[in-house]
């Protein structure tokens, strides 16, 4: 039997659900596991399933809605033993001021960001059932900014530490 080769998948102008870039432990997640869900259109879901991807379906919120397809995507900067992975994911945050890279240390901000849309490429990782879950390769995140952020973005911050978690008095 020939093993099916599953190609990376790229999805543009979509959104994320169940965001856990921080790797918080929860009922559905063990400590340190960073992941999120990527929403699909029904036609994308059909094509992804045919290609060997594991597509999950959210239950409709009401009787007039349809089930929403999505794919789970893991984010890995390190292996389970703590070593850095060979090819780290690339995450880029896009705001009205430009774009900036998101790092392993700053990724948790995406858990609370008001995301307008994302473009993503995921690499496949076959599970025991032979279907693919995603591992993040590239993610461009366009953030929805409120009117005050746009109005005051050019005024420099004062008396604010650059990295609050590194400042013991913060």
C-alpha distance (Angstrom), angle and dihedral (degrees) to the residues before:
residue distance angle dihedral
X1 . . .
X2 3.81 . .
X3 3.79 114.9 .
X4 3.82 112.4 -122.7
X5 3.80 113.6 -116.1
X6 3.78 110.9 -136.2
X7 3.79 116.0 -154.5
X8 3.81 125.4 -142.4
X9 3.79 113.2 -93.3
X10 3.81 126.7 -134.0
X11 3.79 121.1 -162.5
X12 3.79 122.8 -177.3
X13 3.80 131.1 -160.2
X14 3.79 96.5 10.9
X15 3.79 135.0 124.9
X16 3.78 140.4 -123.9
X17 3.78 132.4 -118.1
X18 3.80 135.1 -173.6
X19 3.81 90.7 24.8
X20 3.80 116.4 -164.1
X21 3.79 106.6 160.1
X22 3.80 89.3 146.6
X23 3.81 94.0 60.0
X24 3.82 96.0 -125.8
X25 3.79 117.6 178.3
X26 3.81 113.1 -114.7
X27 3.78 142.1 151.0
X28 3.83 88.7 -76.5
X29 3.83 100.9 31.6
X30 3.79 137.0 54.1
X31 3.83 119.9 -135.9
X32 3.80 112.1 -78.4
X33 3.82 97.4 18.0
X34 3.81 106.5 126.7
X35 3.80 114.4 -162.8
X36 3.79 147.3 131.2
X37 3.79 141.4 -175.5
X38 3.80 125.7 -101.8
X39 3.81 116.5 -147.7
X40 3.81 117.9 -132.5
X41 3.78 135.4 -165.6
X42 3.82 113.1 -118.7
X43 3.82 92.2 -107.1
X44 3.83 90.4 51.0
X45 3.81 89.4 49.3
X46 3.79 92.2 52.3
X47 3.83 91.9 50.0
X48 3.82 92.3 45.2
X49 3.80 92.5 51.0
X50 3.80 90.5 48.7
X51 3.84 88.6 52.1
X52 3.82 91.6 52.5
X53 3.81 102.8 -96.9
X54 3.81 120.3 141.4
X55 3.80 104.9 -118.4
X56 3.79 117.6 -168.6
X57 3.80 126.1 -162.6
X58 3.81 128.6 -138.7
X59 3.77 113.8 -142.3
X60 3.82 114.6 -110.6
X61 3.80 114.7 -96.5
X62 3.78 92.0 -138.3
X63 3.81 138.2 6.0
X64 3.82 92.4 -94.6
X65 3.83 93.2 57.2
X66 3.79 130.0 83.6
X67 3.82 125.5 -132.3
X68 3.83 110.9 -88.2
X69 3.82 117.3 -130.4
X70 3.80 120.8 -140.8
X71 3.80 142.5 163.2
X72 3.81 125.2 -137.3
X73 3.81 113.5 -124.4
X74 3.81 124.7 -165.7
X75 3.80 123.3 -152.6
X76 3.80 117.0 -146.8
X77 3.79 128.0 -178.9
X78 3.80 91.2 154.5
X79 3.78 139.4 33.2
X80 3.80 120.1 -119.5
X81 3.81 89.3 -96.0
X82 3.83 90.1 57.8
X83 3.80 97.9 -105.9
X84 3.79 116.8 133.7
X85 3.80 115.3 -102.6
X86 3.79 117.7 -111.8
X87 3.82 94.8 -120.0
X88 3.81 111.7 30.9
X89 3.80 118.8 -158.1
X90 3.79 118.6 -99.9
X91 3.80 115.3 -133.7
X92 3.80 121.0 -179.2
X93 3.80 123.9 -170.9
X94 3.80 115.3 -150.2
X95 3.80 120.5 -159.0
X96 3.79 136.0 157.9
X97 3.82 88.3 -86.5
X98 3.79 96.6 54.6
X99 3.78 136.5 -90.4
X100 3.79 133.7 -49.0
X101 3.78 136.0 -178.8
X102 3.79 120.2 -106.0
X103 3.81 114.8 -142.2
X104 3.77 135.5 -159.5
X105 3.81 87.8 -96.6
X106 3.83 96.7 47.9
X107 3.83 100.0 37.7
X108 3.82 93.7 95.9
X109 3.84 89.0 73.3
X110 3.82 87.1 73.1
X111 3.82 89.9 66.1
X112 3.81 88.7 71.4
X113 3.80 101.8 27.7
X114 3.80 119.1 119.8
X115 3.79 96.0 -123.3
X116 3.79 118.1 -158.7
X117 3.81 96.7 -174.6
X118 3.79 143.1 -30.8
X119 3.80 139.0 -147.2
X120 3.79 113.1 -153.0
X121 3.78 143.4 178.9
X122 3.81 118.2 -163.0
X123 3.77 128.8 -169.5
X124 3.81 115.8 -139.9
X125 3.78 123.6 -114.1
X126 3.80 114.8 -173.0
X127 3.77 116.0 -136.2
X128 3.82 126.9 -154.2
X129 3.80 91.6 -79.7
X130 3.81 90.3 56.7
X131 3.81 96.3 -112.8
X132 3.79 123.0 118.5
X133 3.76 129.7 -111.2
X134 3.78 117.8 -170.4
X135 3.78 132.3 -101.7
X136 3.78 114.0 -164.7
X137 3.79 115.7 -108.1
X138 3.83 102.5 161.4
X139 3.80 132.5 0.5
X140 3.81 127.5 179.7
X141 3.81 110.8 -168.9
X142 3.80 120.6 -164.1
X143 3.80 109.2 -158.9
X144 3.80 123.0 -149.7
X145 3.79 106.5 -130.5
X146 3.77 123.3 -158.2
X147 3.79 122.7 -126.1
X148 3.82 94.4 -98.4
X149 3.81 93.8 53.2
X150 3.78 89.2 54.3
X151 3.78 92.6 44.5
X152 3.82 97.1 49.3
X153 3.81 104.2 28.0
X154 3.82 93.8 109.7
X155 3.81 94.4 56.5
X156 3.84 109.3 95.4
X157 3.81 120.5 -122.5
X158 3.80 117.3 -114.4
X159 3.80 130.7 -162.0
X160 3.80 91.6 6.6
X161 3.80 120.5 123.2
X162 3.80 114.7 -124.5
X163 3.81 92.2 -135.0
X164 3.84 110.3 27.1
X165 3.83 93.7 -170.8
X166 3.83 89.7 58.3
X167 3.80 94.2 51.3
X168 3.84 110.3 83.5
X169 3.81 92.5 -160.6
X170 3.79 95.8 52.2
